[in-house]
Amino acid sequence: MIAPPEHPAFANFSEVIPLSGFSGATVALLRTSSGNPFVRKAANSLAANAGITAQSARQEWLRATIGDVASVPRVLDKSEAQGLRFYDMEFAPARDAINYLSTATFEQVAMFSDRIEQLMRALASASPRAPAIPPSRATLAAKLEQISERSGGTYAEELTTLHEALLLMDEITRPDLPTASHGDLTFENILVGRRGDLCLIDPIESPFDHYWFDWSKLFQECEGHWHVHRGRKIATSVTWWLRDRWMKAAASQSPLYPARHYFFLGLTFARILPYAHSEADSAFVARRVAGFGRAAIDTIRSQR
């Protein structure tokens, strides 16, 4: 039995099993008085309350939006403890995609890929959560400035590559077509059930509403190898097979995507910078931002 943490939202439970996360919230598996498991996610500060409220609302919206292609845990309750907001959700008895892919057969990897592609088609054809933020150069420039401010200006040199790539773009994508998106579709946020069914957890807002951000999070894993840095490994043959398969799928959905791939991949890593937990995290992410930023510049220039 694990002792309850100091957080007031977990104080009255005798069994609290912490779950991993990178958001700064406290997340743990709990049990009701009748023994049924559920997950509670709680703000760690008053300043984080708005984020917890927004995330629970986004989770309910995503559950209603994606239909049968994947499940999303149902939000069971919302409340607060000593002013810190939390919400409870269903517990999904499944492995995350890193664990699943590390032991999967080729047939299982192919099935996983098929289901991800079905999910991406569903997101691309679904309406965003209102009010939607349409794609624009100004929105992305503002996001880069926000990242710089929140990271204390430490990564100005690395972020400059993304600023330069953004200036070289004649258009981002069709500005009149925002779409649904999960917002943080990492392998840790994709759970895989016994029959290969997908369950999505921890959706967040994106700089603008578009499924390209979800592609970039998937490529953060299978090309940027974020999970490897986090100490969790998948065979390189698997991740590069997925990278090749998903690049073709993304290009089929939007022929413009390959020209924007490295910019969005660099931006995806840049969004981690303000939340990096250690010098090793910061250094790894900064290298990825600079490397993918330079690749974005080269790709855009080569197509002019």
Salt bridges, closest charged atoms under 4 A:
GLU15 OE1 - ARG31 NE 3.44
GLU60 OE1 - LYS78 NZ 2.97
ASP88 OD1 - ARG40 NE 2.68
GLU90 OE1 - ARG63 NH1 3.91
GLU90 OE2 - ARG74 NE 3.30
ASP96 OD2 - ARG232 NH1 2.67
ASP114 OD1 - ARG245 NH2 2.25
GLU117 OE2 - ARG245 NE 2.86
GLU145 OE2 - HIS163 NE2 3.59
GLU164 OE2 - ARG301 NH2 2.85
ASP170 OD1 - ARG260 NH2 3.17
ASP176 OD2 - ARG174 NH2 2.86
ASP184 OD1 - LYS217 NZ 2.98
GLU188 OE1 - ARG230 NH2 3.17
GLU188 OE2 - ARG232 NH1 3.68
ASP202 OD1 - LYS41 NZ 3.18
GLU221 OE1 - HIS227 ND1 2.96
GLU223 OE1 - ARG243 NE 2.98
GLU223 OE1 - HIS261 NE2 2.83
ASP244 OD2 - LYS248 NZ 3.30
ASP281 OD1 - HIS229 NE2 2.61
